[in-house]
């Protein structure tokens, strides 16, 4: 995964429009990729936290589990999936096809 600044930055809208020629198409592509990233991160986090799942509701154990807290903090500090997807889109790392392109292909 590339290093991405998690802070909010101003984007040049012309660069976002450039790959598709339409801001709305670009936003749809970015949002689809962001959803994929979010699902992958959530699955990864859930698998790591599953190791700490207990059947006992002992509050002392929950508050003392530093490793689980560190994992959660790591994922909280990660850049948002929309930021990662936007970076991938602007760097040309995403492959996409427009529906109009698919309709033009003869069968």
N, C-alpha and C positions, 0 to 999 in steps of 0.2 A: 504494500500500500504506500502510495506517495505521501511525502510530508506536505500537509496542507495547513495553512494558517487557520485556526478555528475562529478567529475574530471576524467581524463583519467588515467587508471591504466594498467599495464602490465598483461596479462592473460597467464596462463599456458596452452599451446595448447593441452597438453596431457589430461587435465581435460575436455576440450571442446570435444575432440574426444571420450573420455571414454563412454558416454551413447549410442552412435550410432556405434562406431568403424570406423567412417569416418568423416573427417573434413567437407566435403562438405554437407553431410546430416545434420550435426549439425548446420552449417551456415544457411541452408535452414529452418530448424525448428526455429532457433532464428529469422530469418528475417520474417517469417510468424507471429510469436508472436509479434514482434516489430511493424509490420503493424497494428495488432489488437489493440495494446496499443495506437498507434498514432491516430487511428481513434476514439477510445474512448475518448482520451484527447481532441481532436479537437471538438468533439460533446459537451463535457462538457464545454469547453471554449466558444464555440459559443452560447450555451444556456445561459451562464452567461452574455455574452456581448450583447445578444439580448435585455436584460432589458434596455440597454443604447441606443438602436437604436432610432434615431429621424428622423423625416421627414424634419426638419428645418436644413439648412446648416449654423448654427451660429457658427463661429469659436471660439468665446469666450466661449461657452458652452463646446466645444470639449476640449479646453485647460484647462478648470477649473474642469473637472470631475476627481477628484483624485481617487475615488473608482474604476473607470474603469482602470486607470493607475496602481493601486495597483494589480488588478486582472491580468492584462497583465504581470506585472513584476513577479508575483508569478509563472505564467506558463513559463516564460522565464528562471527562475532559476531552474525549475524542471529538473531532469536528463533526458537525451534523451531516447526515447523509445527503442533504441537498447541496451542501458546500462541496462534498467530495464529487458528486455527480456533475456539478457545474464545472469543476476543474477538469474532470475527464472530458467533458464535452468541448470545452475551450481548447484543450490540448489535442483534440482530434482522436482520442482513444476509444470513442464509441462508434460502433457500426450500427447503422440504422437504414431502413428502407421506408420510403413514403408509400402510402397506399396507392397514390396515383401512379407511382413507378410500377407497382405490382399489377395494376390494371392494364398497363401498356404491354405487358409481356404476353405474346400469343401462346395459346395452348396447343 
